[in-house]
């Protein structure tokens, strides 16, 4: 017959087994696991758990990772929030050769009117946070997402095809043209069929024109396989506040190095 202490120990071990190091446990999820507020305080007093902000806990001696926190948002709080743009590319190993400069922001995408919980915003990795509104940027909203696994945690992230479009949407205010080129140069294996559908799902004329201008300049094979006639690029010129010139084909301001002579 188990004692009360043994029962508590069995339950906390079950909780920890479901949450690898770096994954916070939200109070909402803990309630579904029959963990009461009083029991939470017992776990804290016994040195099992630490609080990492209002409504979130983690195993003692560990801190939330970005991937672990995203997992908690997606799986425990059912929020449609995904790593996007450079962050998604970085998680998928597509930024190995990009020089390190200033601390990059964490870039996420979400539905309109989705609010990040306070505990997430308080984490160190969220101090430079940029959230794109997927409801404005794509139709369907969740086009071109994929599952990504790291350290025993699987989350949904933007595919490289979608992530590069998201990065272009952040130009020029929240992203860098030179870094955009370096990122694009590394994307030698984009899938032209998925890229075609992603470009057609994208609602941002600016993002699509910048993406295509850069893709043309870099000259990967997959660019020649796209059907540009099926991609809505709007009408008229798009002027951006940068030093450069108007792209002769896509009619948007780009750095001179993006224009194929």
Secondary structure, DSSP 4 states (H G I P E B T S, - for coil): ---HHHHHHHHHHHHHHHS-TT--EEHHHHHHTT--HHHHHHHHHTTSEEEEETTEEEETT----HHHHHHIIIIIS---EEE-HHHHHHHTT--TTSPP-SPPPEEEEE-TT----HHHHTSGGGSSEEEEEHHHHBSSTTTTEEEEEETTEEEEEE-HHHHHHHHHHHTTTTS-HHHHHHHHHH-TT--HHHHHHHHHHB--HHHHHHHHHHHHHHT-HHHHT--GGGS---SS-B--SSSSEE-TTT-BEE-GGGS--
